[in-house]
């Protein structure tokens, strides 16, 4: 029995000393519970969408419909002209635009069906899965209260794209952005292992310049990023017929910038890691919030309000946004200039901190 207790204590000590094991056993599951709980524990009343409303009919029925729409908590309504609101939709400032056409009230008064046009971006999964059903339900309730008989209001769904996009078309650019993030972050692991094993110290005694070694590592990872991106795009195209609608050179530029940004972030984190066991949990703590709070898997509107400032800061949000705009002409969250500025800012800050604090021994 004494031998058993000694072995049990030895296993416990060994387990406690392995920080990576502690992270994966205790921290990682709790982290998932907190992330998924924060996203899915809220009610739909907490979700709101920016919706444009164009009133081209001033009949009493149309005005009553407008008043009913303004009472819906899920809508942040903005009234305006057709062209202005559709342009706002193209710019990413609206999730949908509802147009009450001229003659709407007259058709209802005559007992004839009346159309309401709703424009949306099919690449925004939240618009397709959440917003459109809410609009349809609101109109159905108004229709029943209005007529009490056969439905008179018909929702005419329109998109601004000349091509039809599916969920997989929207998902592939996000997967590419996630792959570039993982490549950049985990590329620094061998550097930390070499530092822990005194390899970097021995290399420092040779004529090899440290800048040459780092440059070769960065160039190698850029080559890997291009191959990785090419494989993802080719497989998506061949297997699922996912289109590439934008400019290839612009896409390559964002792939390079995204890879450099996350490489710099990885080197910065490695500067504060004493060994590989310390580095891996540190990378995970940074990686998983970016994966789940950047809009790759969950619609941004579903995120709790206290998480949205985090989404506005993390670089993966901006890389995924630009890749979607380029590859499938998705409705933008930000302009390319903003995305370039944020990614460039992250790269510069992380590079400065990595140079300042990175230790070779």
ChimeraX attribute file (.defattr): number of C-alpha atoms within 10 A of each C-alpha:
attribute: neighborCount
match mode: 1-to-1
recipient: residues
	/A:1	6
	/A:2	7
	/A:3	8
	/A:4	9
	/A:5	10
	/A:6	11
	/A:7	12
	/A:8	12
	/A:9	12
	/A:10	12
	/A:11	12
	/A:12	11
	/A:13	11
	/A:14	12
	/A:15	13
	/A:16	12
	/A:17	12
	/A:18	12
	/A:19	17
	/A:20	19
	/A:21	15
	/A:22	14
	/A:23	19
	/A:24	13
	/A:25	11
	/A:26	10
	/A:27	14
	/A:28	16
	/A:29	11
	/A:30	12
	/A:31	15
	/A:32	14
	/A:33	11
	/A:34	12
	/A:35	17
	/A:36	13
	/A:37	11
	/A:38	16
	/A:39	20
	/A:40	13
	/A:41	11
	/A:42	13
	/A:43	9
	/A:44	12
	/A:45	9
	/A:46	13
	/A:47	18
	/A:48	17
	/A:49	19
	/A:50	19
	/A:51	24
	/A:52	28
	/A:53	23
	/A:54	22
	/A:55	21
	/A:56	16
	/A:57	17
	/A:58	16
	/A:59	15
	/A:60	11
	/A:61	16
	/A:62	21
	/A:63	15
	/A:64	14
	/A:65	18
	/A:66	18
	/A:67	11
	/A:68	13
	/A:69	19
	/A:70	15
	/A:71	11
	/A:72	15
	/A:73	14
	/A:74	19
	/A:75	19
	/A:76	17
	/A:77	22
	/A:78	14
	/A:79	16
	/A:80	16
	/A:81	13
	/A:82	17
	/A:83	10
	/A:84	13
	/A:85	24
	/A:86	23
	/A:87	14
	/A:88	17
	/A:89	23
	/A:90	20
	/A:91	14
	/A:92	18
	/A:93	18
	/A:94	24
	/A:95	25
	/A:96	28
	/A:97	26
	/A:98	25
	/A:99	25
	/A:100	22
	/A:101	17
	/A:102	17
	/A:103	16
	/A:104	22
	/A:105	20
	/A:106	16
	/A:107	15
	/A:108	18
	/A:109	12
	/A:110	8
	/A:111	14
	/A:112	15
	/A:113	14
	/A:114	21
	/A:115	19
	/A:116	17
	/A:117	17
	/A:118	21
	/A:119	23
	/A:120	26
	/A:121	25
	/A:122	22
	/A:123	24
	/A:124	19
	/A:125	18
	/A:126	18
	/A:127	19
	/A:128	15
	/A:129	12
	/A:130	16
	/A:131	22
	/A:132	19
	/A:133	12
	/A:134	15
	/A:135	18
	/A:136	14
	/A:137	12
	/A:138	15
	/A:139	21
	/A:140	17
	/A:141	11
	/A:142	18
	/A:143	19
	/A:144	14
	/A:145	10
	/A:146	16
	/A:147	14
	/A:148	11
	/A:149	10
	/A:150	11
	/A:151	17
	/A:152	19
	/A:153	22
	/A:154	15
	/A:155	17
	/A:156	13
	/A:157	13
	/A:158	15
	/A:159	14
	/A:160	14
	/A:161	16
	/A:162	6
	/A:163	11
	/A:164	9
	/A:165	18
	/A:166	12
	/A:167	12
	/A:168	14
	/A:169	22
	/A:170	23
	/A:171	17
	/A:172	22
	/A:173	27
	/A:174	25
	/A:175	17
	/A:176	23
	/A:177	27
	/A:178	20
	/A:179	16
	/A:180	29
	/A:181	27
	/A:182	19
	/A:183	20
	/A:184	23
	/A:185	25
	/A:186	19
	/A:187	19
	/A:188	24
	/A:189	18
	/A:190	11
	/A:191	19
	/A:192	26
	/A:193	17
	/A:194	18
	/A:195	19
	/A:196	16
	/A:197	13
	/A:198	14
	/A:199	15
	/A:200	18
	/A:201	14
	/A:202	12
	/A:203	15
	/A:204	14
	/A:205	9
	/A:206	9
	/A:207	7
	/A:208	10
	/A:209	12
	/A:210	14
	/A:211	9
	/A:212	10
	/A:213	11
	/A:214	12
	/A:215	12
	/A:216	12
	/A:217	15
	/A:218	19
	/A:219	12
	/A:220	12
	/A:221	20
	/A:222	22
	/A:223	12
	/A:224	15
	/A:225	24
	/A:226	16
	/A:227	12
	/A:228	16
	/A:229	21
	/A:230	13
	/A:231	13
	/A:232	16
	/A:233	19
	/A:234	15
	/A:235	13
	/A:236	18
	/A:237	15
	/A:238	10
	/A:239	8
	/A:240	11
	/A:241	13
	/A:242	21
	/A:243	16
	/A:244	18
	/A:245	13
	/A:246	15
	/A:247	10
	/A:248	11
	/A:249	9
	/A:250	14
	/A:251	19
	/A:252	15
	/A:253	11
	/A:254	21
	/A:255	22
	/A:256	17
	/A:257	19
	/A:258	28
	/A:259	28
	/A:260	26
	/A:261	28
	/A:262	25
	/A:263	28
	/A:264	26
	/A:265	26
	/A:266	27
	/A:267	26
	/A:268	23
	/A:269	22
	/A:270	27
	/A:271	21
	/A:272	15
	/A:273	19
	/A:274	15
	/A:275	18
	/A:276	21
	/A:277	17
	/A:278	16
	/A:279	23
	/A:280	19
	/A:281	20
	/A:282	18
	/A:283	20
	/A:284	18
	/A:285	14
	/A:286	15
	/A:287	17
	/A:288	15
	/A:289	17
	/A:290	21
	/A:291	21
	/A:292	21
	/A:293	23
	/A:294	28
	/A:295	20
	/A:296	22
	/A:297	13
	/A:298	17
	/A:299	18
	/A:300	21
	/A:301	18
	/A:302	21
	/A:303	23
	/A:304	15
	/A:305	12
	/A:306	9
	/A:307	14
	/A:308	15
	/A:309	9
	/A:310	14
	/A:311	20
	/A:312	14
	/A:313	14
	/A:314	19
	/A:315	22
	/A:316	30
	/A:317	27
	/A:318	28
	/A:319	29
	/A:320	26
	/A:321	24
	/A:322	30
	/A:323	25
	/A:324	28
	/A:325	22
	/A:326	21
	/A:327	22
	/A:328	21
	/A:329	20
	/A:330	22
	/A:331	25
	/A:332	20
	/A:333	20
	/A:334	17
	/A:335	16
	/A:336	18
	/A:337	10
	/A:338	13
	/A:339	21
	/A:340	18
	/A:341	13
	/A:342	20
	/A:343	23
	/A:344	17
	/A:345	14
	/A:346	21
	/A:347	21
	/A:348	16
	/A:349	14
	/A:350	21
	/A:351	19
	/A:352	13
	/A:353	16
	/A:354	20
	/A:355	13
	/A:356	11
	/A:357	14
	/A:358	15
	/A:359	15
	/A:360	17
	/A:361	15
